[in-house]
Every structure is written in C-alpha cells, then in structure tokens.
Amino acid sequence: MNTIFSLGIILLVGLFAAKILRQIKFPAVTTYLLLGIIIGPHLLNFVSPGIINSSGLISNIVLSIIAFGLGQNFSKEHFKKIGKSVLTISILEAVGAWILVTLALFFILKQQLYLALLFGSIGAATAPAATVMVIREYRARGTFTNTLLGVVALDDAWCLIIFSVSLAIARALSLHLGANILLLKIFLHTFGHIIGAFLLGGIIGILLNWLGRFVKTRADLLIITLGSILVTAGLSILLDFSVLLANMALGTVLINLKKHNYGFFEILHTVDTPLFLFFFVLAGANLEIPLLPKIGVIAITYFVFVVVGKIAGASLGAHISKATGSVRKYIGLGLIPQAGVALGVALIAKASFPEVGNFIFATIVTATIIFELVGPFATRFALRKAGEIEGT
C-alpha cells in the first residue's frame, strides 16, 4: 500500500462515508475516526506506513490552523460580551477534570500518586478540532456557540499550566525529593515558554497585518495566511514554545488590529476540510487495538471522571459567572472531545517517565478514541438543546 494511493483512499472514502452517515445524523468527526480504525494497520491495512509516520506533521499543521481560527473569537467586541463567563468556566472545568481524575486513579484504582497526577493533568485538555468541526458542520451560531469556542480556546492554556505543575510534582514524588524547588523551577520555565508563545504569535500577527496591504487576490491571501501559520508553528517547535498558543495569539492579535482582517480567517475554509479529514482518520488509524485489553479499566475510568469533572466544573463556572440558562445547563457537554493537546502532553509524560511512559501514552490514545467517538454526539446534543443549530 503506497502513500499516494492511501491518501486517495482516505479522501474519497472519507467524503462518501461522511455523506452517507450524515443522512442518519452521524457527525463527520466520528465517521472519520471509525474509518481510520477500519482502514488502519490492525484491520484492513489500507494506510501506508509513510502516512502513519507523518501523523505528527499533519497534526501540527491542522492544530495550528484550528488554533489560528480560534483566535478570531477573541476580538475586543466579542470578548466584552462573554469574557467573564469564558474565563470562569474554562478555569473550573479544567481544574475539575484534573482533580477528579487524580482522585479516582489514586483512591479507586490504587495507582501511584505521581501517575494519578499525570493522568489528571492530561484530562484537563479539550480538543478544539472536534468542537470546531461539529459547529461548522451544523452551522451553529449564537451566544452558547461563542462561549463554547472561547472556553475551548482557553482550556488548552490551562491544561499546559496544570500539566507543568503536575509534571514537577510527579518528578519529585517519583524521585522521593522535596517538590518545592523542582516545582518552582519547572513552573517558571513553562510559564516563560507560554509567554514566549504569545509574544511570538503577536509579533507575527503584527507583521501579517502589515503584509495584508500588499495582497491583491484571494490566492495571495491564502498563501500569505498559510505561510504565516506554518512559520509560527515552525518557530514554536524550534524554540520549544506551544504551537497551539502561538497560533492562537497570532489570530487574536490579527483580529484586534483591524476589523477587516476577517478575510484571513475565511480564506482558510477553502483548504482546511481535507486536512481535518486526514487528521481524524489518522487518529483512528493510530489506535493500537492489541493494547486495549491491558489498559481498558484505566482508560474507561479516565474517560468517566474527565467527563464528570468537566461537566461539574463548567456548570459551576457558568453559575458563578451568571451565564445564560443554556450555557449553565449544557456547556459541559460541549467540552467532552479530547485529542491533540492531550496526546501532545502525553508524549511529554512518556519521555519524562520511560518506565511508565508507554503505558500512559497507550491509555491516552485509547481514551482519545472514546472521547472522539462520544464527544461529537454530546457537542451536537448541547448545541441543539441550546437552540443554535439551524432548523432547531
């Protein structure tokens, strides 16, 4: 199975499978994941090793585009309307998942505390890709949708901070050291990298805004936008910054410099759909089916308590910030999908703890498949109950 043939199979079968299952209200995201599992190396084996090995590259590109688009939701006018609710909900839903997963793995499954902390911190992440795909597919719009997008955008920032703190404590616990000095050192290092990501994205956003005056055609606009996103992602990787945060900062700065900069975001809709398709199909294809029996209990427990933590935390945050009724009732259900960032920090945990790294990563990959199969349905349900899907 050569790489080019595999790419064609993924695109064509993915398109027709999504259209067919769309007739029974099946979200496209879930269709792509199931397709990936079916045509992956453990079943039909229609995906070449070259594509599997390129999963990281495709993921970085897709997540960069998504993060850039999410930055659009942080315009001054937009954020004035939902800023307080977004901030409060995003903090409490991330912390809620972190605490509940940690407690569940430590007290119920009797895992070591440092391992429970790592799983809990990874559980704080939410997948912007799946949420954006569902919102776009059903053309959802309104206050609930805007709040959901804002929470998803901020959530990954909190996840990175929570993970850095948990990683420091976990290292100290695993080495039987006092955590104070190590915690402070790693937290300051991580905080510096987060600030660096925002500065990098902001600088490139200012540059892109200036370059926009020389754009004459839609083709030029697409090239300059994609080029800026990829440069931001590449420099972030080079400098060990967060690719996601840097591109989110790029989008945020760009949209706040000039209202007419919406064109930079809209032009990406002409090319991003095939990339989304590849991203989710490859997520399904990367599932290690033989490992499922070994990590099933951990993965299910992780999934359940992430969901409970996010729903409880988001609901509490919505009540505290006096959000609208639909946001209070359903916002947590829109935060269930989990993918790219969770897998990214799981890779860091894998490298930091070689003795249990494979176990951590395999569990998160398995749980991610469950999240991405269940999450889109929950997001669609929340959007429909909030009355923000067309025709409802």
C-alpha positions as CSV (number, residue, x, y, z in Angstrom):
1,M,0.0,0.0,0.0
2,N,1.8,3.1,-1.2
3,T,1.5,6.5,0.3
4,I,-0.2,8.3,-2.6
5,F,-2.8,5.5,-3.0
6,S,-3.5,5.7,0.7
7,L,-4.1,9.4,0.6
8,G,-6.6,9.0,-2.2
9,I,-8.4,6.2,-0.4
10,I,-8.7,8.4,2.8
11,L,-10.0,11.4,0.9
12,L,-12.6,9.6,-1.3
13,V,-13.8,7.0,1.2
14,G,-13.9,9.6,4.0
15,L,-16.0,12.0,1.9
16,F,-18.6,9.4,0.8
17,A,-18.8,7.8,4.2
18,A,-19.5,11.1,5.9
19,K,-22.2,12.0,3.3
20,I,-23.9,8.6,3.7
21,L,-23.8,8.6,7.5
22,R,-24.9,12.3,7.5
23,Q,-28.3,11.1,6.4
24,I,-28.7,9.4,9.8
25,K,-27.4,12.5,11.7
26,F,-23.9,10.9,12.3
27,P,-21.2,13.6,12.9
28,A,-18.5,13.7,10.3
29,V,-15.8,13.7,13.0
30,T,-16.9,10.3,14.4
31,T,-17.2,8.9,10.9
32,Y,-13.6,9.8,10.1
33,L,-12.4,8.2,13.3
34,L,-14.3,5.0,12.7
35,L,-13.0,5.0,9.1
36,G,-9.4,5.3,10.4
37,I,-9.8,2.4,12.7
38,I,-11.3,0.2,9.9
39,I,-8.7,1.0,7.3
40,G,-5.8,1.2,9.8
41,P,-2.9,-1.3,10.1
42,H,-4.7,-3.6,12.5
43,L,-7.8,-4.3,10.3
44,L,-7.9,-3.6,6.5
45,N,-4.4,-2.1,6.5
46,F,-5.2,0.4,3.7
47,V,-3.0,3.1,5.3
48,S,0.7,3.1,4.3
49,P,3.5,3.3,7.0
50,G,4.6,6.6,5.4
51,I,1.3,8.2,6.3
52,I,1.2,6.7,9.8
53,N,4.7,8.1,10.3
54,S,3.5,11.5,9.1
55,S,0.8,11.8,11.7
56,G,2.8,14.2,13.8
57,L,3.3,16.6,10.9
58,I,-0.3,16.5,9.8
59,S,-1.4,17.0,13.5
60,N,0.8,20.1,13.9
61,I,-0.5,21.7,10.7
62,V,-4.2,21.0,11.5
63,L,-3.9,22.1,15.1
64,S,-2.1,25.3,14.1
65,I,-4.9,26.2,11.6
66,I,-7.5,25.4,14.3
67,A,-5.7,27.5,16.9
68,F,-5.4,30.4,14.5
69,G,-9.1,30.3,13.8
70,L,-10.0,30.2,17.5
71,G,-8.0,33.4,18.0
72,Q,-10.7,35.1,15.9
73,N,-13.1,34.6,18.8
74,F,-11.1,37.0,21.0
75,S,-11.9,40.2,19.3
76,K,-12.5,43.1,21.7
77,E,-16.1,43.4,20.8
78,H,-16.7,39.7,21.1
79,F,-14.8,39.2,24.3
80,K,-16.6,42.1,26.1
81,K,-19.8,40.1,25.8
82,I,-18.6,36.7,27.1
83,G,-15.3,37.4,28.6
84,K,-16.2,36.8,32.3
85,S,-18.1,33.6,31.6
86,V,-15.5,32.1,29.3
87,L,-12.7,32.8,31.8
88,T,-14.5,31.3,34.8
89,I,-15.9,28.3,33.0
90,S,-12.6,27.4,31.4
91,I,-10.7,27.5,34.6
92,L,-13.2,25.5,36.6
93,E,-13.8,22.8,34.0
94,A,-10.1,22.2,33.5
95,V,-9.4,22.1,37.3
96,G,-12.5,19.9,37.8
97,A,-11.2,17.3,35.4
98,W,-7.7,17.5,36.9
99,I,-8.9,16.9,40.5
100,L,-11.5,14.2,39.9
101,V,-9.3,12.1,37.6
102,T,-6.4,12.3,40.0
103,L,-8.5,11.3,43.0
104,A,-10.2,8.5,41.0
105,L,-7.0,6.9,39.9
106,F,-5.3,7.3,43.3
107,F,-8.2,6.2,45.6
108,I,-10.2,3.9,43.4
109,L,-7.6,2.2,41.1
110,K,-4.8,2.5,43.7
111,Q,-2.3,4.0,41.2
112,Q,0.8,5.7,42.4
113,L,0.2,9.4,43.2
114,Y,2.6,10.7,40.6
115,L,0.9,8.6,37.9
116,A,-2.5,9.8,39.0
117,L,-1.4,13.4,38.9
118,L,-0.1,13.0,35.4
119,F,-3.4,11.4,34.1
120,G,-5.4,14.1,35.9
121,S,-3.4,17.0,34.3
122,I,-3.8,15.4,30.8
123,G,-7.5,15.2,31.5
124,A,-7.8,19.0,31.7
125,A,-7.4,19.2,27.9
126,T,-10.2,19.7,25.4
127,A,-10.0,19.1,21.6
128,P,-10.7,22.2,19.6
129,A,-10.7,20.3,16.3
130,A,-13.7,18.1,17.1
131,T,-15.7,21.0,18.5
132,V,-14.9,23.3,15.6
133,M,-15.8,20.6,13.1
134,V,-19.2,19.9,14.7
135,I,-20.0,23.6,14.9
136,R,-19.1,24.2,11.3
137,E,-20.9,21.1,10.1
138,Y,-24.2,22.1,11.7
139,R,-23.7,25.9,11.1
140,A,-24.2,26.6,14.8
141,R,-24.2,30.2,15.9
142,G,-25.2,32.3,18.9
143,T,-24.1,33.1,22.5
144,F,-23.8,29.4,23.5
145,T,-21.6,28.6,20.5
146,N,-19.4,31.7,21.0
147,T,-18.9,30.8,24.7
148,L,-18.1,27.2,23.8
149,L,-15.5,28.3,21.3
150,G,-13.9,30.7,23.8
151,V,-13.8,28.1,26.6
152,V,-12.2,25.5,24.2
153,A,-9.6,28.1,23.2
154,L,-8.6,29.0,26.7
155,D,-8.8,25.4,28.0
156,D,-5.6,24.3,26.4
157,A,-3.7,27.1,28.0
158,W,-4.9,26.0,31.4
159,C,-4.0,22.4,30.5
160,L,-0.4,23.3,29.7
161,I,-0.1,25.2,33.0
162,I,-1.7,22.4,35.1
163,F,0.4,19.8,33.3
164,S,3.6,21.7,34.1
165,V,2.8,21.9,37.8
166,S,1.8,18.2,37.9
167,L,4.9,17.2,36.0
168,A,7.1,18.9,38.5
169,I,5.3,17.3,41.5
170,A,5.3,13.9,39.8
171,R,9.1,14.1,39.1
172,A,9.7,15.0,42.8
173,L,7.4,12.2,44.0
174,S,8.9,9.6,41.7
175,L,12.5,10.5,42.9
176,H,11.4,10.9,46.5
177,L,12.5,14.5,46.6
178,G,11.0,17.6,48.1
179,A,8.9,19.2,45.4
180,N,9.3,22.9,46.3
181,I,12.5,23.8,44.4
182,L,11.8,21.5,41.5
183,L,8.2,22.7,41.2
184,L,9.2,26.4,41.1
185,K,12.0,25.8,38.6
186,I,9.8,23.9,36.1
187,F,6.8,26.1,36.6
188,L,8.8,29.2,35.8
189,H,10.4,27.5,32.8
190,T,6.9,26.6,31.5
191,F,5.4,30.0,32.2
192,G,8.3,31.6,30.3
193,H,7.6,29.4,27.3
194,I,3.9,30.2,27.4
195,I,4.7,33.9,27.5
196,G,7.1,33.4,24.6
197,A,4.5,31.7,22.6
198,F,2.1,34.6,23.0
199,L,4.9,37.1,22.1
200,L,5.9,35.1,19.0
201,G,2.3,34.9,17.8
202,G,1.7,38.6,18.5
203,I,4.8,39.7,16.5
204,I,3.9,37.6,13.5
205,G,0.3,38.8,13.8
206,I,1.5,42.4,13.6
207,L,3.7,41.5,10.6
208,L,0.9,39.7,8.8
209,N,-1.4,42.7,9.4
210,W,1.2,44.9,7.7
211,L,1.7,42.5,4.8
212,G,-2.0,42.4,4.2
213,R,-1.9,45.8,2.5
214,F,0.0,44.2,-0.4
215,V,-2.5,41.4,-1.0
216,K,-4.4,41.8,-4.3
217,T,-6.0,38.4,-4.9
218,R,-7.6,35.6,-2.9
219,A,-4.8,33.3,-3.9
220,D,-2.3,35.7,-2.5
221,L,-4.3,36.0,0.7
222,L,-4.4,32.2,1.1
223,I,-0.7,31.8,0.6
224,I,0.3,34.6,3.0
225,T,-2.1,33.3,5.7
226,L,-1.0,29.7,5.4
227,G,2.7,30.7,5.3
228,S,2.3,32.8,8.4
229,I,0.6,30.0,10.3
230,L,3.3,27.5,9.3
231,V,6.2,29.9,10.1
232,T,4.6,30.5,13.6
233,A,4.3,26.7,14.1
234,G,7.8,26.0,12.9
235,L,9.4,28.7,15.1
236,S,7.4,27.5,18.1
237,I,8.7,24.0,17.6
238,L,12.3,25.3,17.2
239,L,12.0,27.4,20.3
240,D,10.1,24.8,22.3
241,F,7.0,27.0,22.6
242,S,3.4,25.9,22.4
243,V,2.4,25.6,18.7
244,L,-1.3,26.0,19.8
245,L,-0.8,29.0,22.0
246,A,1.4,30.8,19.4
247,N,-1.1,30.4,16.6
248,M,-4.0,31.4,18.8
249,A,-2.1,34.6,19.7
250,L,-1.4,35.2,16.0
251,G,-5.2,35.0,15.3
252,T,-6.1,37.1,18.3
253,V,-3.7,39.9,17.6
254,L,-4.6,39.9,13.9
255,I,-8.4,40.3,14.5
256,N,-7.9,43.0,17.1
257,L,-5.6,45.2,14.9
258,K,-8.2,45.6,12.1
259,K,-11.9,44.5,11.8
260,H,-11.4,43.8,8.1
261,N,-8.9,41.1,8.9
262,Y,-11.7,38.6,9.0
263,G,-10.7,37.7,5.4
264,F,-7.5,36.0,6.7
265,F,-9.8,33.5,8.6
266,E,-12.4,33.0,6.0
267,I,-9.9,32.1,3.2
268,L,-8.8,29.1,5.2
269,H,-12.2,27.4,4.8
270,T,-11.2,26.7,1.1
271,V,-8.5,24.3,2.1
272,D,-8.9,23.1,5.7
273,T,-11.6,20.5,5.3
274,P,-9.3,17.8,3.7
275,L,-6.8,18.5,6.4
276,F,-9.4,17.9,9.1
277,L,-10.4,14.7,7.4
278,F,-6.7,13.4,7.3
279,F,-6.3,14.5,11.0
280,F,-9.2,12.4,12.3
281,V,-8.7,9.4,10.1
282,L,-5.1,9.2,11.2
283,A,-6.2,9.4,14.8
284,G,-8.3,6.3,14.3
285,A,-5.6,4.5,12.3
286,N,-3.1,5.1,15.2
287,L,-5.2,3.1,17.7
288,E,-3.2,0.1,19.0
289,I,-6.0,-2.4,19.1
290,P,-3.9,-5.2,20.7
291,L,-3.3,-3.0,23.8
292,L,-7.0,-2.5,24.6
293,P,-7.4,-5.4,26.9
294,K,-4.4,-4.3,29.1
295,I,-5.5,-0.7,29.6
296,G,-9.3,-0.9,29.4
297,V,-10.1,-0.3,33.0
298,I,-7.7,2.7,33.3
299,A,-9.0,4.2,30.1
300,I,-12.6,3.9,31.0
301,T,-12.1,5.3,34.5
302,Y,-10.1,8.2,33.0
303,F,-12.9,8.9,30.5
304,V,-15.7,8.8,33.0
305,F,-14.1,11.1,35.5
306,V,-12.9,13.6,32.9
307,V,-16.5,13.9,31.7
308,V,-17.8,14.3,35.2
309,G,-15.1,16.8,36.1
310,K,-15.7,18.9,33.1
311,I,-19.5,19.0,33.3
312,A,-19.4,19.7,37.0
313,G,-16.7,22.4,36.8
314,A,-18.2,24.0,33.7
315,S,-21.7,24.2,35.3
316,L,-20.3,25.7,38.5
317,G,-18.3,28.3,36.5
318,A,-21.4,29.2,34.5
319,H,-23.5,29.7,37.6
320,I,-20.7,31.8,39.3
321,S,-20.4,34.0,36.3
322,K,-24.2,34.2,35.8
323,A,-24.1,32.9,32.3
324,T,-27.3,32.3,30.3
325,G,-29.5,29.4,31.1
326,S,-28.5,27.3,28.1
327,V,-24.8,27.8,29.0
328,R,-25.4,26.7,32.6
329,K,-27.2,23.5,31.5
330,Y,-25.3,22.3,28.5
331,I,-21.8,23.9,28.3
332,G,-20.1,20.9,29.9
333,L,-21.4,18.5,27.3
334,G,-19.7,20.5,24.6
335,L,-16.3,20.0,26.2
336,I,-16.0,16.2,26.1
337,P,-13.9,15.8,22.9
338,Q,-10.2,15.4,23.6
339,A,-7.4,14.8,21.2
340,G,-4.4,16.8,20.0
341,V,-3.2,18.6,23.1
342,A,-3.9,15.6,25.4
343,L,-1.8,13.4,23.1
344,G,0.9,16.1,23.0
345,V,1.4,16.4,26.7
346,A,1.1,12.6,27.0
347,L,4.1,12.4,24.7
348,I,6.0,14.7,27.2
349,A,5.0,12.4,30.0
350,K,6.2,9.4,28.0
351,A,9.6,10.9,27.5
352,S,9.8,12.1,31.2
353,F,8.9,8.7,32.7
354,P,10.3,6.0,30.4
355,E,9.3,3.2,32.9
356,V,5.6,4.0,32.6
357,G,5.6,6.3,29.5
358,N,4.3,3.7,27.1
359,F,1.5,2.8,29.5
360,I,0.5,6.4,29.8
361,F,0.6,7.1,26.1
362,A,-1.3,4.0,25.1
363,T,-4.0,4.7,27.7
364,I,-4.5,8.3,26.5
365,V,-4.6,7.2,22.8
366,T,-7.3,4.6,23.7
367,A,-9.3,7.2,25.7
368,T,-8.9,9.7,23.0
369,I,-10.7,7.4,20.5
370,I,-13.5,7.0,23.0
371,F,-13.7,10.8,23.6
372,E,-13.7,11.5,19.8
373,L,-16.4,8.9,19.2
374,V,-18.7,10.1,22.0
375,G,-17.7,13.8,22.2
376,P,-19.1,15.0,18.8
377,F,-22.5,13.5,19.7
378,A,-22.5,15.3,23.0
379,T,-21.5,18.6,21.4
380,R,-24.2,18.3,18.8
381,F,-26.8,17.5,21.5
382,A,-25.7,20.5,23.5
383,L,-25.8,22.8,20.5
384,R,-29.3,21.5,19.6
385,K,-30.6,21.9,23.2
386,A,-29.2,25.4,23.2
387,G,-31.2,26.1,20.0
388,E,-28.2,27.2,18.0
389,I,-28.2,24.6,15.2
390,E,-30.0,25.8,12.1
391,G,-33.5,24.4,11.8
392,T,-33.9,23.8,15.6
